[in-house]
């Protein structure tokens, strides 16, 4: 059995008894190599039923992320990550920004994102900055995270498998982002 698949099998079985699975940064291989050779992070990103944190660097003082970027496509699946980000930032010195890369697949996304921004603002006591971008979602999110020097990206995860997973934004973020990534399953 491939190393990544064996490790993820053990971790996923154990994670069923916990609320969060945390995995250290990725192996440094390309996304394709990780898919072919087995990647613990990649396997976990597709299979866990719980939030998954890919931890790449210390998130900030006292273990709290200082700058958080929440990726939202405006779908129903984007609510759990937005709510969790609000809870993470509540009562702390955290800046939260909300990014939407418009892919045209979610009519009414602007209204949902405005509601998410309002809910985050209520949780943290300040309005999150809204970023809007066009193009390839993963590329725009990674670029925004790097430009803004965020310590954590929070994104939804649909749990796609097989060929459908090749287009997975969350799985690509797990491999490409230079900061920690928290993948939250959709409702």
N, CA, C and O of each residue as an XYZ file, in Angstrom:
748
protein
N       0.856     -1.178      0.000
C       0.000      0.000      0.000
C       0.899      1.238      0.000
O       1.946      1.247      0.648
N       0.498      2.263     -0.714
C       1.295      3.481     -0.796
C       1.303      4.190      0.547
O       0.312      4.181      1.279
N       2.449      4.810      0.863
C       2.653      5.420      2.177
C       1.552      6.406      2.550
O       0.995      6.309      3.643
N       1.219      7.362      1.663
C       0.201      8.358      1.960
C      -1.166      7.738      2.191
O      -1.916      8.170      3.066
N      -1.480      6.735      1.410
C      -2.793      6.098      1.561
C      -2.878      5.311      2.861
O      -3.926      5.299      3.506
N      -1.786      4.650      3.257
C      -1.782      3.918      4.512
C      -1.920      4.884      5.683
O      -2.741      4.665      6.573
N      -1.119      5.956      5.689
C      -1.177      6.931      6.779
C      -2.553      7.566      6.861
O      -3.103      7.718      7.952
N      -3.112      7.936      5.719
C      -4.428      8.579      5.753
C      -5.496      7.612      6.235
O      -6.433      8.025      6.918
N      -5.377      6.328      5.895
C      -6.358      5.336      6.356
C      -6.363      5.260      7.883
O      -7.423      5.231      8.507
N      -5.179      5.228      8.473
C      -5.061      5.180      9.931
C      -5.596      6.475     10.548
O      -6.373      6.434     11.502
N      -5.179      7.626     10.003
C      -5.621      8.917     10.533
C      -7.125      9.105     10.414
O      -7.772      9.580     11.347
N      -7.677      8.735      9.275
C      -9.114      8.911      9.068
C      -9.924      8.048     10.026
O     -10.961      8.488     10.523
N      -9.469      6.831     10.292
C     -10.173      5.961     11.244
C     -10.149      6.592     12.634
O     -11.161      6.596     13.335
N      -9.012      7.118     13.026
C      -8.890      7.757     14.343
C      -9.676      9.067     14.407
O     -10.248      9.398     15.446
N      -9.707      9.813     13.298
C     -10.372     11.118     13.273
C     -11.878     11.018     13.471
O     -12.509     11.997     13.871
N     -12.452      9.885     13.207
C     -13.898      9.733     13.385
C     -14.327     10.015     14.823
O     -15.489     10.339     15.067
N     -13.410      9.897     15.768
C     -13.724     10.135     17.180
C     -13.379     11.553     17.632
O     -13.411     11.850     18.826
N     -13.047     12.432     16.673
C     -12.619     13.790     17.009
C     -13.326     14.805     16.120
O     -13.912     14.456     15.095
N     -13.260     16.072     16.534
C     -13.926     17.149     15.791
C     -13.059     17.795     14.725
O     -13.577     18.483     13.846
N     -11.747     17.587     14.785
C     -10.822     18.237     13.856
C      -9.646     17.313     13.603
O      -9.107     16.712     14.533
N      -9.247     17.198     12.339
C      -8.054     16.449     11.968
C      -7.008     17.471     11.557
O      -7.270     18.319     10.704
N      -5.817     17.400     12.160
C      -4.722     18.312     11.851
C      -3.577     17.494     11.261
O      -3.146     16.493     11.834
N      -3.098     17.943     10.107
C      -1.983     17.286      9.428
C      -0.915     18.343      9.186
O      -1.226     19.472      8.803
N       0.330     17.980      9.407
C       1.440     18.890      9.130
C       1.535     19.158      7.645
O       0.974     18.411      6.843
N       2.236     20.208      7.267
C       2.366     20.636      5.871
C       2.581     19.501      4.902
O       2.901     18.382      5.302
N       2.407     19.786      3.638
C       2.488     18.761      2.607
C       3.925     18.357      2.350
O       4.858     18.985      2.851
N       4.091     17.329      1.584
C       5.355     16.665      1.307
C       6.261     17.395      0.331
O       7.416     17.003      0.163
N       5.776     18.439     -0.315
C       6.587     19.174     -1.268
C       6.513     18.639     -2.690
O       7.085     19.238     -3.600
N       5.826     17.534     -2.899
C       5.661     17.026     -4.257
C       4.567     17.819     -4.942
O       3.772     18.495     -4.289
N       4.534     17.731     -6.256
C       3.475     18.387     -7.010
C       2.143     17.732     -6.707
O       2.093     16.628     -6.164
N       1.078     18.406     -7.053
C      -0.265     17.865     -6.843
C      -0.445     16.553     -7.585
O      -1.006     15.606     -7.034
N       0.025     16.480     -8.838
C      -0.108     15.260     -9.638
C       0.684     14.130     -9.003
O       0.187     13.010     -8.894
N       1.916     14.413     -8.582
C       2.725     13.385     -7.927
C       2.039     12.913     -6.643
O       2.031     11.722     -6.333
N       1.472     13.848     -5.913
C       0.764     13.478     -4.692
C      -0.421     12.568     -4.973
O      -0.693     11.642     -4.208
N      -1.134     12.831     -6.080
C      -2.279     11.994     -6.423
C      -1.818     10.604     -6.860
O      -2.440      9.603     -6.506
N      -0.733     10.542     -7.625
C      -0.251      9.265     -8.134
C       0.473      8.451     -7.073
O       0.304      7.233     -7.005
N       1.272      9.105     -6.248
C       2.093      8.407     -5.268
C       1.421      8.286     -3.910
O       1.889      7.548     -3.043
N       0.358      8.987     -3.730
C      -0.328      8.963     -2.444
C       0.095     10.137     -1.588
O       1.287     10.334     -1.351
N      -0.846     10.906     -1.128
C      -0.580     12.063     -0.288
C      -1.534     11.996      0.886
O      -2.749     11.921      0.706
N      -0.989     12.023      2.079
C      -1.836     11.971      3.268
C      -2.822     13.129      3.275
O      -4.010     12.940      3.535
N      -2.323     14.336      2.987
C      -3.203     15.510      2.975
C      -4.267     15.381      1.901
O      -5.439     15.664      2.152
N      -3.873     14.957      0.706
C      -4.828     14.805     -0.385
C      -5.877     13.754     -0.099
O      -7.065     13.960     -0.350
N      -5.431     12.624      0.428
C      -6.378     11.561      0.782
C      -7.349     12.040      1.860
O      -8.554     11.808      1.769
N      -6.818     12.705      2.872
C      -7.667     13.185      3.961
C      -8.634     14.253      3.470
O      -9.779     14.307      3.918
N      -8.180     15.105      2.549
C      -9.036     16.173      2.025
C     -10.275     15.616      1.339
O     -11.323     16.260      1.329
N     -10.160     14.435      0.773
C     -11.295     13.845      0.066
C     -12.166     12.975      0.965
O     -13.346     12.775      0.675
N     -11.607     12.462      2.040
C     -12.324     11.410      2.759
C     -12.846     11.764      4.144
O     -13.795     11.131      4.606
N     -12.265     12.752      4.826
C     -12.719     13.022      6.193
C     -14.090     13.692      6.198
O     -14.440     14.452      5.295
N     -14.839     13.387      7.228
C     -16.165     13.991      7.405
C     -16.095     15.185      8.349
O     -17.112     15.818      8.632
N     -14.904     15.490      8.833
C     -14.691     16.553      9.809
C     -13.813     17.645      9.197
O     -13.199     17.428      8.153
N     -13.748     18.804      9.830
C     -12.814     19.820      9.360
C     -11.385     19.276      9.368
O     -11.007     18.493     10.239
N     -10.606     19.707      8.384
C      -9.220     19.269      8.225
C      -8.327     20.504      8.173
O      -8.543     21.395      7.350
N      -7.324     20.560      9.052
C      -6.366     21.656      9.061
C      -5.039     21.148      8.523
O      -4.435     20.234      9.087
N      -4.590     21.751      7.423
C      -3.254     21.497      6.905
C      -2.393     22.605      7.516
O      -2.454     23.753      7.074
N      -1.603     22.269      8.518
C      -0.839     23.261      9.274
C       0.551     23.406      8.669
O       1.342     22.463      8.658
N       0.833     24.604      8.168
C       2.119     24.847      7.515
C       3.047     25.736      8.313
O       4.266     25.617      8.186
N       2.518     26.603      9.113
C       3.354     27.514      9.882
C       2.607     27.876     11.148
O       1.393     27.695     11.235
N       3.327     28.385     12.123
C       2.650     28.791     13.341
C       1.680     29.912     12.999
O       2.089     30.918     12.419
N       0.406     29.763     13.344
C      -0.613     30.702     12.902
C      -0.536     32.093     13.505
O      -1.124     33.010     12.932
N       0.117     32.307     14.574
C       0.153     33.632     15.197
C       0.405     33.489     16.679
O       0.607     32.388     17.191
N       0.390     34.610     17.355
C       0.660     34.530     18.790
C      -0.468     33.786     19.484
O      -1.630     33.871     19.087
N      -0.106     33.066     20.514
C      -1.069     32.264     21.289
C      -1.819     31.254     20.430
O      -2.917     30.831     20.793
N      -1.245     30.863     19.302
C      -1.874     29.860     18.454
C      -3.075     30.352     17.681
O      -3.762     29.554     17.043
N      -3.349     31.649     17.719
C      -4.509     32.193     17.014
C      -4.079     32.802     15.685
O      -3.107     33.555     15.625
N      -4.793     32.480     14.641
C      -4.506     33.060     13.332
C      -4.747     34.562     13.383
O      -5.778     35.011     13.886
N      -3.814     35.329     12.872
C      -3.929     36.791     12.900
C      -4.654     37.316     11.673
O      -5.452     38.248     11.778
N      -4.390     36.736     10.522
C      -5.031     37.149      9.270
C      -5.641     35.902      8.642
O      -4.943     34.931      8.351
N      -6.947     35.946      8.441
C      -7.686     34.806      7.908
C      -8.369     35.219      6.614
O      -8.988     36.280      6.539
N      -8.252     34.380      5.606
C      -8.927     34.589      4.330
C      -9.968     33.492      4.178
O      -9.630     32.309      4.146
N     -11.231     33.883      4.083
C     -12.324     32.932      3.917
C     -12.718     32.923      2.440
O     -13.076     33.959      1.880
N     -12.648     31.755      1.821
C     -13.040     31.611      0.418
C     -14.487     31.154      0.363
O     -14.846     30.135      0.952
N     -15.318     31.912     -0.347
C     -16.738     31.581     -0.454
C     -17.177     31.654     -1.907
O     -16.884     32.620     -2.612
N     -17.884     30.619     -2.341
C     -18.451     30.648     -3.695
C     -19.911     31.072     -3.672
O     -20.553     31.150     -4.719
N     -20.438     31.346     -2.481
C     -21.820     31.792     -2.362
C     -22.832     30.664     -2.383
O     -24.034     30.915     -2.475
N     -22.366     29.416     -2.297
C     -23.275     28.269     -2.282
C     -23.665     27.939     -0.839
O     -23.130     28.524      0.103
N     -24.585     27.016     -0.676
C     -24.961     26.559      0.668
C     -23.773     25.936      1.387
O     -23.651     26.053      2.606
N     -22.889     25.269      0.631
C     -21.713     24.625      1.224
C     -20.699     25.631      1.760
O     -19.777     25.251      2.481
N     -20.855     26.904      1.420
C     -19.898     27.905      1.889
C     -20.271     28.487      3.253
O     -19.490     29.243      3.832
N     -21.446     28.149      3.771
C     -21.850     28.661      5.085
C     -21.043     28.073      6.236
O     -20.594     28.842      7.085
N     -20.827     26.752      6.322
C     -20.045     26.234      7.451
C     -18.646     26.856      7.580
O     -18.249     27.191      8.696
N     -17.882     27.026      6.488
C     -16.568     27.680      6.653
C     -16.691     29.131      7.108
O     -15.891     29.580      7.929
N     -17.666     29.870      6.599
C     -17.841     31.267      7.001
C     -18.179     31.353      8.485
O     -17.646     32.204      9.197
N     -19.052     30.486      8.943
C     -19.430     30.493     10.367
C     -18.265     30.086     11.258
O     -18.052     30.673     12.319
N     -17.514     29.082     10.827
C     -16.370     28.641     11.615
C     -15.311     29.742     11.681
O     -14.707     29.954     12.732
N     -15.081     30.439     10.580
C     -14.115     31.549     10.575
C     -14.547     32.639     11.552
O     -13.714     33.204     12.261
N     -15.839     32.935     11.593
C     -16.340     33.913     12.547
C     -16.083     33.487     13.981
O     -15.705     34.306     14.819
N     -16.287     32.206     14.266
C     -16.027     31.700     15.621
C     -14.532     31.746     15.945
O     -14.148     32.049     17.075
N     -13.689     31.445     14.954
C     -12.238     31.483     15.174
C     -11.765     32.895     15.494
O     -10.853     33.080     16.301
N     -12.380     33.888     14.865
C     -11.966     35.266     15.060
C     -12.632     35.966     16.216
O     -12.200     37.050     16.607
N     -13.676     35.375     16.777
C     -14.408     36.019     17.870
C     -13.525     36.172     19.107
O     -12.832     35.242     19.519
N     -13.570     37.357     19.680
C     -12.858     37.593     20.926
C     -11.353     37.695     20.780
O     -10.635     37.631     21.777
N     -10.866     37.848     19.581
C      -9.418     37.918     19.394
C      -9.022     39.068     18.497
O      -9.856     39.848     18.036
N      -7.749     39.147     18.267
C      -7.183     40.192     17.431
C      -6.941     39.604     16.044
O      -5.799     39.459     15.608
N      -8.028     39.268     15.362
C      -7.940     38.595     14.070
C      -8.583     39.448     12.986
O      -9.681     39.976     13.165
N      -7.896     39.576     11.874
C      -8.451     40.237     10.699
C      -8.988     39.157      9.781
O      -8.271     38.219      9.433
N     -10.244     39.283      9.389
C     -10.848     38.309      8.479
C     -11.230     39.012      7.193
O     -11.858     40.071      7.196
N     -10.835     38.393      6.097
C     -11.208     38.877      4.776
C     -11.970     37.767      4.076
O     -11.704     36.585      4.293
N     -12.905     38.149      3.250
C     -13.777     37.207      2.549
C     -13.541     37.373      1.053
O     -13.710     38.467      0.515
N     -13.149     36.284      0.374
C     -12.897     36.352     -1.058
C     -13.917     35.506     -1.811
O     -14.266     34.397     -1.407
N     -14.380     36.077     -2.921
C     -15.305     35.364     -3.811
C     -14.744     35.430     -5.222
O     -14.568     36.510     -5.786
N     -14.467     34.260     -5.783
C     -14.039     34.169     -7.172
C     -15.268     33.715     -7.950
O     -15.717     32.576     -7.822
N     -15.797     34.617     -8.749
C     -17.051     34.359     -9.457
C     -16.841     33.381    -10.598
O     -16.104     33.655    -11.545
N     -17.503     32.236    -10.491
C     -17.437     31.244    -11.564
C     -18.770     31.145    -12.312
O     -18.915     30.335    -13.228
N     -19.735     31.968    -11.919
C     -21.033     31.983    -12.585
C     -21.920     30.794    -12.272
O     -23.009     30.688    -12.835
N     -21.495     29.898    -11.395
C     -22.248     28.674    -11.098
C     -23.272     28.847     -9.989
O     -24.132     27.988     -9.797
N     -23.186     29.955     -9.256
C     -24.060     30.122     -8.099
C     -24.831     31.435     -8.188
O     -24.376     32.460     -7.680
N     -26.012     31.403     -8.841
C     -26.822     32.626     -8.901
C     -27.200     33.062     -7.491
O     -27.514     32.234     -6.635
N     -27.166     34.347     -7.266
C     -27.484     34.861     -5.939
C     -26.311     34.844     -4.985
O     -26.480     35.099     -3.792
N     -25.116     34.547     -5.490
C     -23.930     34.463     -4.633
C     -23.648     35.783     -3.927
O     -23.224     35.783     -2.771
N     -23.878     36.915     -4.606
C     -23.589     38.218     -3.985
C     -24.399     38.418     -2.712
O     -23.881     38.938     -1.723
N     -25.661     38.012     -2.726
C     -26.505     38.165     -1.536
C     -26.029     37.253     -0.411
O     -25.987     37.659      0.750
N     -25.669     36.013     -0.761
C     -25.187     35.067      0.253
C     -23.898     35.579      0.876
O     -23.735     35.525      2.095
N     -22.982     36.075      0.058
C     -21.705     36.571      0.557
C     -21.913     37.800      1.441
O     -21.218     37.959      2.444
N     -22.851     38.664      1.087
C     -23.164     39.817      1.939
C     -23.699     39.342      3.296
O     -23.345     39.910      4.329
N     -24.538     38.315      3.303
C     -25.051     37.755      4.556
C     -23.924     37.124      5.370
O     -23.883     37.265      6.592
N     -23.008     36.427      4.691
C     -21.874     35.817      5.392
C     -20.987     36.897      6.012
O     -20.533     36.756      7.148
N     -20.744     37.977      5.264
C     -19.939     39.081      5.783
C     -20.596     39.687      7.024
O     -19.915     40.008      7.998
N     -21.916     39.841      6.986
C     -22.631     40.391      8.141
C     -22.527     39.459      9.348
O     -22.357     39.925     10.475
N     -22.626     38.162      9.124
C     -22.529     37.203     10.228
C     -21.113     37.187     10.815
O     -20.948     37.101     12.031
N     -20.096     37.268      9.957
C     -18.716     37.329     10.436
C     -18.509     38.622     11.233
O     -17.896     38.604     12.300
N     -19.022     39.739     10.713
C     -18.895     41.025     11.408
C     -19.523     40.968     12.800
O     -18.957     41.492     13.759
N     -20.680     40.340     12.908
C     -21.340     40.216     14.210
C     -20.489     39.381     15.174
O     -20.463     39.649     16.376
N     -19.795     38.370     14.644
C     -18.986     37.492     15.490
C     -17.691     38.149     15.946
O     -17.265     37.956     17.085
N     -17.057     38.930     15.061
C     -15.731     39.471     15.396
C     -15.739     40.953     15.765
O     -14.747     41.476     16.273
N     -16.857     41.627     15.511
C     -16.963     43.032     15.884
C     -16.438     44.009     14.851
O     -16.327     45.202     15.135
N     -16.112     43.533     13.657
C     -15.686     44.433     12.581
C     -16.020     43.790     11.234
O     -16.074     42.568     11.097
N     -16.238     44.651     10.258
C     -16.596     44.173      8.920
C     -15.399     43.512      8.246
O     -14.310     44.086      8.229
N     -15.580     42.320      7.693
C     -14.490     41.736      6.911
C     -14.383     42.455      5.568
O     -15.389     42.871      4.993
N     -13.170     42.593      5.082
C     -12.994     43.176      3.754
C     -13.467     42.154      2.727
O     -13.135     40.972      2.819
N     -14.243     42.614      1.750
C     -14.735     41.735      0.691
C     -13.846     41.875     -0.528
O     -13.650     42.974     -1.047
N     -13.314     40.760     -0.977
C     -12.477     40.725     -2.173
C     -13.242     39.983     -3.258
O     -13.816     38.923     -3.007
N     -13.250     40.528     -4.439
C     -13.916     39.868     -5.560
C     -12.884     39.680     -6.657
O     -12.086     40.575     -6.936
N     -12.908     38.513     -7.272
C     -11.948     38.206     -8.322
C     -12.623     37.364     -9.392
O     -13.680     36.770     -9.178
N     -11.986     37.333    -10.537
C     -12.435     36.476    -11.627
C     -11.271     35.623    -12.056
O     -10.113     35.973    -11.829
N     -11.575     34.512    -12.672
C     -10.523     33.629    -13.155
C     -10.564     32.302    -12.436
O     -11.605     31.869    -11.942
N      -9.414     31.670    -12.388
C      -9.281     30.355    -11.760
C      -9.314     30.522    -10.246
O      -8.479     31.227     -9.679
N     -10.271     29.882     -9.594
C     -10.497     30.096     -8.160
C      -9.255     29.814     -7.317
O      -8.873     30.637     -6.485
N      -8.630     28.669     -7.524
C      -7.467     28.331     -6.698
C      -6.361     29.364     -6.867
O      -5.775     29.813     -5.881
N      -6.074     29.743     -8.102
C      -5.006     30.712     -8.355
C      -5.304     32.047     -7.689
O      -4.419     32.637     -7.069
N      -6.543     32.535     -7.809
C      -6.889     33.828     -7.211
C      -6.820     33.772     -5.682
O      -6.374     34.728     -5.048
N      -7.256     32.664     -5.093
C      -7.236     32.539     -3.630
C      -5.794     32.487     -3.125
O      -5.448     33.162     -2.156
N      -4.959     31.688     -3.783
C      -3.550     31.575     -3.384
C      -2.845     32.925     -3.540
O      -2.070     33.325     -2.671
N      -3.112     33.625     -4.646
C      -2.512     34.951     -4.862
C      -2.932     35.934     -3.774
O      -2.098     36.654     -3.225
N      -4.227     35.961     -3.464
C      -4.730     36.879     -2.436
C      -4.111     36.557     -1.078
O      -3.744     37.465     -0.332
N      -3.996     35.282     -0.758
C      -3.405     34.883      0.527
C      -1.953     35.333      0.618
O      -1.513     35.815      1.662
N      -1.223     35.180     -0.456
C       0.185     35.573     -0.462
C       0.324     37.099     -0.376
O       1.117     37.609      0.416
N      -0.455     37.828     -1.197
C      -0.387     39.290     -1.194
C      -0.741     39.879      0.165
O      -0.137     40.860      0.598
N      -1.718     39.281      0.833
C      -2.201     39.824      2.095
C      -1.508     39.207      3.304
O      -1.801     39.555      4.447
N      -0.586     38.289      3.036
C       0.185     37.629      4.093
C      -0.713     36.993      5.153
O      -0.497     37.170      6.352
N      -1.715     36.254      4.698
C      -2.613     35.589      5.638
C      -1.929     34.360      6.223
O      -1.061     33.757      5.591
N      -2.326     34.003      7.420
C      -1.767     32.815      8.057
C      -2.684     31.611      7.909
O      -2.273     30.478      8.157
N      -3.945     31.860      7.501
C      -4.902     30.766      7.384
C      -5.924     31.065      6.298
O      -6.485     32.159      6.239
N      -6.157     30.088      5.449
C      -7.255     30.125      4.479
C      -8.319     29.166      4.995
O      -8.011     28.027      5.344
N      -9.569     29.620      5.046
C     -10.693     28.759      5.423
C     -11.549     28.581      4.186
O     -11.958     29.558      3.557
N     -11.817     27.335      3.839
C     -12.512     27.019      2.589
C     -13.440     25.833      2.811
O     -13.182     24.980      3.660
N     -14.514     25.786      2.046
C     -15.409     24.646      2.096
C     -14.823     23.454      1.359
O     -13.913     23.587      0.540
N     -15.367     22.291      1.671
C     -14.936     21.052      1.037
C     -16.169     20.198      0.772
O     -16.957     19.922      1.676
N     -16.316     19.797     -0.451
C     -17.491     18.999     -0.819
C     -17.250     17.497     -0.727
O     -18.207     16.725     -0.775
N     -16.011     17.067     -0.597
C     -15.706     15.642     -0.495
C     -15.793     14.917     -1.826
O     -16.202     13.758     -1.883
N     -15.409     15.600     -2.899
C     -15.439     14.976     -4.220
C     -14.417     13.860     -4.298
O     -13.348     13.940     -3.693
N     -14.753     12.813     -5.051
C     -13.832     11.703     -5.248
C     -13.768     11.363     -6.734
O     -14.558     11.862     -7.534
N     -12.831     10.520     -7.079
C     -12.703     10.082     -8.474
C     -12.338     11.228     -9.396
O     -11.634     12.157     -8.999
N     -12.822     11.160    -10.633
C     -12.494     12.179    -11.624
C     -12.994     13.563    -11.238
O     -12.369     14.563    -11.591
N     -14.115     13.637    -10.516
C     -14.644     14.939    -10.099
C     -13.663     15.688     -9.202
O     -13.649     16.918     -9.180
N     -12.843     14.941     -8.464
C     -11.912     15.590     -7.533
C     -10.796     16.337     -8.254
O     -10.123     17.163     -7.637
N     -10.582     16.076     -9.532
C      -9.528     16.770    -10.272
C      -9.776     18.270    -10.334
O      -8.830     19.047    -10.457
N     -11.022     18.684    -10.252
C     -11.355     20.104    -10.278
C     -11.566     20.698     -8.900
O     -12.016     21.839     -8.793
N     -11.260     19.973     -7.854
C     -11.528     20.399     -6.494
C     -10.653     21.581     -6.071
O      -9.428     21.470     -6.009
N     -11.300     22.711     -5.780
C     -10.576     23.889     -5.309
C      -9.943     23.596     -3.951
O      -8.792     23.965     -3.718
N     -10.671     22.944     -3.061
C     -10.143     22.696     -1.721
C      -8.913     21.788     -1.769
O      -7.940     22.028     -1.054
N      -8.947     20.768     -2.591
C      -7.804     19.860     -2.682
C      -6.607     20.581     -3.289
O      -5.471     20.349     -2.876
N      -6.847     21.447     -4.258
C      -5.755     22.222     -4.854
C      -5.173     23.201     -3.840
O      -3.957     23.384     -3.780
N      -6.032     23.829     -3.046
C      -5.534     24.737     -2.004
C      -4.658     23.994     -1.005
O      -3.636     24.515     -0.558
N      -5.062     22.775     -0.655
C      -4.276     21.977      0.287
C      -2.855     21.776     -0.220
O      -1.925     21.693      0.582
N      -2.669     21.697     -1.528
C      -1.344     21.487     -2.113
C      -0.615     22.782     -2.446
O       0.612     22.832     -2.355
N      -1.340     23.834     -2.831
C      -0.683     25.004     -3.403
C      -0.501     26.185     -2.462
O       0.403     26.995     -2.668
N      -1.322     26.302     -1.454
C      -1.235     27.471     -0.572
C       0.050     27.423      0.248
O       0.483     26.354      0.677
N       0.651     28.580      0.460
C       1.863     28.663      1.256
C       1.592     28.797      2.742
O       2.518     28.748      3.552
N       0.323     28.966      3.105
C      -0.051     29.114      4.510
C      -0.900     27.911      4.928
O      -1.157     27.015      4.124
N      -1.320     27.902      6.161
C      -2.196     26.838      6.646
C      -3.556     26.946      5.961
O      -3.992     28.033      5.584
N      -4.214     25.804      5.807
C      -5.523     25.750      5.147
C      -6.452     24.917      6.023
O      -6.119     23.804      6.431
N      -7.618     25.480      6.300
C      -8.648     24.760      7.057
C      -9.784     24.437      6.103
O     -10.461     25.337      5.606
N      -9.994     23.149      5.848
C     -11.047     22.692      4.950
C     -12.230     22.233      5.786
O     -12.100     21.363      6.647
N     -13.390     22.833      5.521
C     -14.583     22.560      6.333
C     -15.633     21.913      5.444
O     -16.007     22.474      4.414
N     -16.116     20.723      5.840
C     -17.145     20.077      5.022
C     -18.408     20.929      4.926
O     -18.795     21.596      5.886
N     -19.040     20.897      3.763
C     -20.302     21.617      3.557
C     -21.419     20.933      4.325
O     -21.278     19.805      4.797
N     -22.524     21.640      4.436
C     -23.651     21.093      5.223
C     -24.346     19.980      4.508
O     -25.308     19.416      5.029
